Amino acid sequence: MSDDRTNHWPDLDKRRKRLRLASYDYSDPHHVYFVTLCAHDRSQPFLDPSLAQQVAEAICFRSSRHDWCVYTYCLMPDHLHLALSPEPGKGGLPQLMQGFKSFTTRLAWRHGLQGALWQRSYYDHIARREEDLRAICEYILANPVRRGLVDDAKLWPYSGAPDPFPA
């Protein structure tokens, strides 16, 4: 006797949840995004201080190059939080994240990591008001304290606020 539950949705395992809004313009520089990128398999590649420092520098470099405005970032052992806006004409959030993930993966390979550095996609949330952005930035910067890595967020070496808040 066959189990109807196994054959009822044969393609269910092949579908992935869509994380991006289908009709949303992710290249709009007037929007601020709270983005979380997770390390592949929730590994902890950023326990390597040299790799963590290079990834943090890559965030700031891309900000100084005007690919994006980074209002706050925090690189944790197994994930990265960013509050950012794409710069006009630099592509949308998906393109910026793809480029950043590719670049930092190549950095990780130079440190001996094999395979993927990041999970396939990322999570984003659109900050709709200035109060939201401030709360998001406070949340991001407090992450190492909540995880018990430092007692004071200012002591975490892999976080910062390279760009001023939007007017």
BALOBA-1460 file (C-alpha; in Angstrom, 3 decimals):
// residues 167
<rec num="1" residu="m" x="0.000" y="0.000" z="0.000"/>
<rec num="2" residu="s" x="1.463" y="3.361" z="-0.991"/>
<rec num="3" residu="d" x="1.679" y="6.303" z="1.351"/>
<rec num="4" residu="d" x="-0.262" y="9.163" z="-0.276"/>
<rec num="5" residu="r" x="1.623" y="11.755" z="1.772"/>
<rec num="6" residu="t" x="4.919" y="11.023" z="0.059"/>
<rec num="7" residu="n" x="3.527" y="11.394" z="-3.458"/>
<rec num="8" residu="h" x="1.105" y="14.258" z="-2.838"/>
<rec num="9" residu="w" x="3.746" y="17.017" z="-3.164"/>
<rec num="10" residu="p" x="6.580" y="15.438" z="-5.187"/>
<rec num="11" residu="d" x="8.359" y="18.739" z="-5.915"/>
<rec num="12" residu="l" x="8.073" y="20.225" z="-2.432"/>
<rec num="13" residu="d" x="11.673" y="19.432" z="-1.507"/>
<rec num="14" residu="k" x="12.927" y="21.001" z="-4.747"/>
<rec num="15" residu="r" x="11.351" y="24.403" z="-4.070"/>
<rec num="16" residu="r" x="13.157" y="27.048" z="-2.060"/>
<rec num="17" residu="k" x="11.520" y="29.827" z="-0.133"/>
<rec num="18" residu="r" x="11.873" y="33.132" z="-1.969"/>
<rec num="19" residu="l" x="13.714" y="35.545" z="0.303"/>
<rec num="20" residu="r" x="13.491" y="38.639" z="-1.939"/>
<rec num="21" residu="l" x="10.259" y="40.516" z="-2.660"/>
<rec num="22" residu="a" x="9.413" y="39.764" z="-6.293"/>
<rec num="23" residu="s" x="8.388" y="43.276" z="-7.378"/>
<rec num="24" residu="y" x="10.669" y="45.345" z="-5.133"/>
<rec num="25" residu="d" x="13.452" y="47.603" z="-6.481"/>
<rec num="26" residu="y" x="16.501" y="46.630" z="-4.411"/>
<rec num="27" residu="s" x="18.669" y="49.230" z="-6.174"/>
<rec num="28" residu="d" x="16.830" y="52.206" z="-4.630"/>
<rec num="29" residu="p" x="19.517" y="54.173" z="-2.739"/>
<rec num="30" residu="h" x="16.854" y="55.752" z="-0.517"/>
<rec num="31" residu="h" x="16.240" y="52.480" z="1.295"/>
<rec num="32" residu="v" x="18.299" y="51.084" z="4.127"/>
<rec num="33" residu="y" x="18.565" y="47.325" z="4.503"/>
<rec num="34" residu="f" x="19.330" y="45.215" z="7.538"/>
<rec num="35" residu="v" x="21.178" y="42.265" z="5.996"/>
<rec num="36" residu="t" x="22.360" y="39.042" z="7.611"/>
<rec num="37" residu="l" x="24.760" y="36.692" z="5.841"/>
<rec num="38" residu="c" x="25.370" y="33.343" z="7.539"/>
<rec num="39" residu="a" x="28.472" y="31.214" z="7.199"/>
<rec num="40" residu="h" x="27.988" y="27.983" z="5.279"/>
<rec num="41" residu="d" x="26.625" y="25.238" z="7.559"/>
<rec num="42" residu="r" x="26.830" y="27.745" z="10.451"/>
<rec num="43" residu="s" x="30.561" y="27.063" z="10.618"/>
<rec num="44" residu="q" x="32.720" y="29.648" z="12.389"/>
<rec num="45" residu="p" x="35.324" y="30.755" z="9.845"/>
<rec num="46" residu="f" x="35.656" y="34.208" z="11.383"/>
<rec num="47" residu="l" x="37.253" y="32.810" z="14.521"/>
<rec num="48" residu="d" x="40.399" y="33.221" z="12.397"/>
<rec num="49" residu="p" x="41.356" y="36.808" z="13.360"/>
<rec num="50" residu="s" x="43.272" y="37.408" z="10.137"/>
<rec num="51" residu="l" x="40.312" y="36.402" z="7.951"/>
<rec num="52" residu="a" x="37.879" y="38.349" z="10.148"/>
<rec num="53" residu="q" x="40.049" y="41.470" z="9.857"/>
<rec num="54" residu="q" x="40.272" y="41.147" z="6.074"/>
<rec num="55" residu="v" x="36.489" y="40.725" z="5.740"/>
<rec num="56" residu="a" x="35.906" y="43.781" z="7.965"/>
<rec num="57" residu="e" x="38.368" y="45.738" z="5.824"/>
<rec num="58" residu="a" x="36.533" y="44.598" z="2.670"/>
<rec num="59" residu="i" x="33.282" y="46.011" z="4.083"/>
<rec num="60" residu="c" x="34.910" y="49.374" z="4.762"/>
<rec num="61" residu="f" x="36.756" y="49.376" z="1.428"/>
<rec num="62" residu="r" x="33.552" y="48.856" z="-0.530"/>
<rec num="63" residu="s" x="31.997" y="51.666" z="1.473"/>
<rec num="64" residu="s" x="34.926" y="54.006" z="0.726"/>
<rec num="65" residu="r" x="34.696" y="53.006" z="-2.950"/>
<rec num="66" residu="h" x="31.042" y="54.079" z="-2.866"/>
<rec num="67" residu="d" x="29.500" y="50.719" z="-3.734"/>
<rec num="68" residu="w" x="27.315" y="51.031" z="-0.663"/>
<rec num="69" residu="c" x="26.827" y="53.158" z="2.440"/>
<rec num="70" residu="v" x="27.394" y="51.006" z="5.505"/>
<rec num="71" residu="y" x="25.802" y="52.569" z="8.562"/>
<rec num="72" residu="t" x="26.779" y="49.686" z="10.838"/>
<rec num="73" residu="y" x="28.292" y="46.231" z="10.518"/>
<rec num="74" residu="c" x="29.269" y="43.440" z="12.872"/>
<rec num="75" residu="l" x="31.145" y="40.321" z="11.839"/>
<rec num="76" residu="m" x="30.511" y="37.481" z="14.264"/>
<rec num="77" residu="p" x="32.242" y="34.064" z="14.245"/>
<rec num="78" residu="d" x="29.447" y="32.543" z="12.117"/>
<rec num="79" residu="h" x="27.563" y="35.437" z="10.508"/>
<rec num="80" residu="l" x="27.638" y="39.071" z="9.412"/>
<rec num="81" residu="h" x="25.103" y="41.824" z="10.081"/>
<rec num="82" residu="l" x="25.031" y="44.970" z="7.936"/>
<rec num="83" residu="a" x="22.847" y="48.071" z="7.846"/>
<rec num="84" residu="l" x="23.443" y="49.547" z="4.403"/>
<rec num="85" residu="s" x="22.118" y="51.337" z="1.331"/>
<rec num="86" residu="p" x="23.294" y="50.718" z="-2.233"/>
<rec num="87" residu="e" x="24.920" y="53.737" z="-3.865"/>
<rec num="88" residu="p" x="23.171" y="55.088" z="-6.985"/>
<rec num="89" residu="g" x="24.231" y="53.326" z="-10.163"/>
<rec num="90" residu="k" x="26.100" y="50.513" z="-8.384"/>
<rec num="91" residu="g" x="23.462" y="47.829" z="-8.858"/>
<rec num="92" residu="g" x="20.944" y="46.427" z="-6.489"/>
<rec num="93" residu="l" x="21.333" y="44.695" z="-3.185"/>
<rec num="94" residu="p" x="21.451" y="41.185" z="-4.741"/>
<rec num="95" residu="q" x="24.323" y="42.163" z="-7.053"/>
<rec num="96" residu="l" x="26.237" y="43.863" z="-4.229"/>
<rec num="97" residu="m" x="25.826" y="40.862" z="-1.942"/>
<rec num="98" residu="q" x="26.874" y="38.446" z="-4.692"/>
<rec num="99" residu="g" x="30.023" y="40.458" z="-5.397"/>
<rec num="100" residu="f" x="30.888" y="40.784" z="-1.713"/>
<rec num="101" residu="k" x="30.307" y="37.096" z="-1.032"/>
<rec num="102" residu="s" x="32.463" y="36.102" z="-4.025"/>
<rec num="103" residu="f" x="35.301" y="38.414" z="-2.999"/>
<rec num="104" residu="t" x="35.302" y="37.314" z="0.642"/>
<rec num="105" residu="t" x="35.084" y="33.647" z="-0.348"/>
<rec num="106" residu="r" x="38.288" y="34.072" z="-2.345"/>
<rec num="107" residu="l" x="39.877" y="35.674" z="0.743"/>
<rec num="108" residu="a" x="38.817" y="32.657" z="2.802"/>
<rec num="109" residu="w" x="40.331" y="30.258" z="0.263"/>
<rec num="110" residu="r" x="43.673" y="32.037" z="0.715"/>
<rec num="111" residu="h" x="43.323" y="31.256" z="4.423"/>
<rec num="112" residu="g" x="42.908" y="27.556" z="3.686"/>
<rec num="113" residu="l" x="39.110" y="27.306" z="3.734"/>
<rec num="114" residu="q" x="37.800" y="24.928" z="1.104"/>
<rec num="115" residu="g" x="34.382" y="25.206" z="-0.487"/>
<rec num="116" residu="a" x="31.674" y="27.711" z="0.353"/>
<rec num="117" residu="l" x="32.168" y="30.482" z="2.891"/>
<rec num="118" residu="w" x="28.572" y="31.742" z="2.936"/>
<rec num="119" residu="q" x="25.138" y="30.177" z="2.804"/>
<rec num="120" residu="r" x="23.487" y="30.342" z="-0.590"/>
<rec num="121" residu="s" x="21.349" y="33.406" z="0.104"/>
<rec num="122" residu="y" x="20.980" y="36.044" z="2.810"/>
<rec num="123" residu="y" x="18.257" y="37.651" z="4.878"/>
<rec num="124" residu="d" x="17.207" y="41.261" z="4.472"/>
<rec num="125" residu="h" x="14.778" y="43.611" z="6.151"/>
<rec num="126" residu="i" x="13.897" y="47.076" z="4.866"/>
<rec num="127" residu="a" x="14.247" y="49.811" z="7.510"/>
<rec num="128" residu="r" x="11.253" y="52.041" z="6.926"/>
<rec num="129" residu="r" x="11.894" y="54.842" z="9.437"/>
<rec num="130" residu="e" x="14.922" y="56.489" z="11.037"/>
<rec num="131" residu="e" x="13.887" y="55.011" z="14.402"/>
<rec num="132" residu="d" x="14.010" y="51.557" z="12.811"/>
<rec num="133" residu="l" x="17.514" y="52.215" z="11.505"/>
<rec num="134" residu="r" x="18.760" y="53.388" z="14.906"/>
<rec num="135" residu="a" x="17.281" y="50.324" z="16.617"/>
<rec num="136" residu="i" x="18.779" y="48.042" z="13.959"/>
<rec num="137" residu="c" x="22.221" y="49.631" z="14.337"/>
<rec num="138" residu="e" x="22.063" y="49.297" z="18.133"/>
<rec num="139" residu="y" x="21.039" y="45.653" z="17.748"/>
<rec num="140" residu="i" x="23.906" y="44.985" z="15.322"/>
<rec num="141" residu="l" x="26.565" y="46.596" z="17.509"/>
<rec num="142" residu="a" x="25.320" y="44.832" z="20.667"/>
<rec num="143" residu="n" x="25.540" y="41.382" z="19.071"/>
<rec num="144" residu="p" x="28.993" y="40.448" z="20.493"/>
<rec num="145" residu="v" x="27.836" y="41.456" z="23.992"/>
<rec num="146" residu="r" x="24.668" y="39.352" z="23.724"/>
<rec num="147" residu="r" x="26.778" y="36.370" z="22.631"/>
<rec num="148" residu="g" x="29.169" y="36.868" z="25.559"/>
<rec num="149" residu="l" x="32.194" y="37.574" z="23.362"/>
<rec num="150" residu="v" x="32.939" y="40.973" z="24.961"/>
<rec num="151" residu="d" x="31.560" y="43.004" z="27.864"/>
<rec num="152" residu="d" x="31.505" y="46.261" z="25.912"/>
<rec num="153" residu="a" x="30.471" y="46.465" z="22.241"/>
<rec num="154" residu="k" x="33.230" y="49.015" z="21.587"/>
<rec num="155" residu="l" x="35.794" y="46.299" z="22.331"/>
<rec num="156" residu="w" x="34.690" y="44.046" z="19.446"/>
<rec num="157" residu="p" x="37.309" y="44.538" z="16.703"/>
<rec num="158" residu="y" x="35.108" y="43.430" z="13.779"/>
<rec num="159" residu="s" x="32.317" y="45.999" z="13.901"/>
<rec num="160" residu="g" x="31.903" y="49.636" z="13.109"/>
<rec num="161" residu="a" x="29.919" y="52.450" z="11.565"/>
<rec num="162" residu="p" x="31.893" y="53.717" z="8.541"/>
<rec num="163" residu="d" x="29.218" y="56.011" z="7.063"/>
<rec num="164" residu="p" x="27.002" y="58.686" z="8.662"/>
<rec num="165" residu="f" x="23.274" y="58.072" z="9.044"/>
<rec num="166" residu="p" x="21.139" y="59.212" z="6.106"/>
<rec num="167" residu="a" x="19.604" y="62.670" z="6.402"/>
